[in-house]
């Protein structure tokens, strides 16, 4: 398990790379995929296809940390016509 300062360093390093970037694809690890096949739902607590459909196309507004977890606040950018 990572130590809290390490998680904070990862968050700090990711911020410049991911803020205001669009999520264009989702890739799941074999652990996540196999846990879903066994109805254990590790990490993603909903159907993977539902999660993917609702995250793709969103942009990352902010990263935050709570304990060992990183959270991404997402937003949908307005269309050029708005």
C-alpha positions as CSV (number, residue, x, y, z in Angstrom):
1,X,0.0,0.0,0.0
2,X,1.4,3.4,-0.9
3,X,2.3,5.9,1.8
4,X,0.3,9.1,1.9
5,X,3.2,11.4,0.9
6,X,3.8,9.2,-2.2
7,X,0.1,9.5,-3.2
8,X,0.3,13.3,-2.8
9,X,3.5,13.3,-4.9
10,X,1.7,11.3,-7.6
11,X,-1.3,13.7,-7.5
12,X,1.1,16.7,-7.8
13,X,2.9,15.1,-10.8
14,X,-0.3,14.2,-12.6
15,X,-2.0,17.6,-12.2
16,X,0.0,19.4,-15.0
17,X,-0.5,16.4,-17.3
18,X,-4.2,15.8,-16.9
19,X,-6.1,18.9,-15.9
20,X,-8.3,20.1,-18.8
21,X,-7.5,17.0,-20.8
22,X,-10.3,15.0,-22.4
23,X,-10.7,11.3,-21.5
24,X,-10.8,9.6,-24.9
25,X,-10.6,5.9,-23.9
26,X,-10.7,3.7,-20.9
27,X,-8.5,0.6,-20.3
28,X,-9.2,-1.8,-17.5
29,X,-6.6,-4.0,-15.8
30,X,-7.1,-7.8,-15.9
31,X,-7.8,-7.7,-12.2
32,X,-10.7,-5.3,-12.6
33,X,-12.1,-7.3,-15.6
34,X,-11.8,-10.6,-13.8
35,X,-13.4,-9.3,-10.6
36,X,-16.4,-8.0,-12.6
37,X,-16.8,-11.5,-14.2
38,X,-16.9,-12.9,-10.6
39,X,-19.4,-10.1,-9.5
40,X,-16.9,-8.7,-7.0
41,X,-16.5,-5.4,-8.8
42,X,-13.1,-4.3,-7.7
43,X,-12.3,-0.6,-8.1
44,X,-15.2,0.3,-10.4
45,X,-18.5,-0.3,-8.6
46,X,-20.7,-0.4,-11.6
47,X,-20.8,-2.2,-15.0
48,X,-17.6,-1.4,-16.9
49,X,-19.5,-0.5,-20.1
50,X,-21.7,2.0,-18.1
51,X,-18.7,3.6,-16.5
52,X,-16.8,3.9,-19.8
53,X,-19.8,5.5,-21.5
54,X,-20.2,8.0,-18.8
55,X,-16.5,9.0,-18.5
56,X,-15.5,9.2,-22.2
57,X,-15.6,12.7,-23.5
58,X,-15.4,14.3,-20.1
59,X,-12.5,16.5,-19.1
60,X,-10.6,16.4,-15.8
61,X,-11.2,19.6,-13.9
62,X,-9.5,18.8,-10.6
63,X,-7.6,16.1,-8.8
64,X,-8.0,15.5,-5.1
65,X,-6.8,12.9,-2.6
66,X,-8.5,11.2,0.3
67,X,-6.2,8.8,2.0
68,X,-4.7,6.5,-0.6
69,X,-7.3,7.3,-3.2
70,X,-7.1,9.9,-6.0
71,X,-10.3,11.4,-7.2
72,X,-10.9,13.2,-10.5
73,X,-13.6,15.8,-10.7
74,X,-14.9,15.7,-14.3
75,X,-16.8,18.1,-16.5
76,X,-18.3,18.2,-20.0
77,X,-16.9,21.0,-22.1
78,X,-19.6,23.1,-23.7
79,X,-20.1,22.6,-27.4
80,X,-18.9,25.4,-29.7
81,X,-22.5,26.3,-30.3
82,X,-23.3,27.1,-26.6
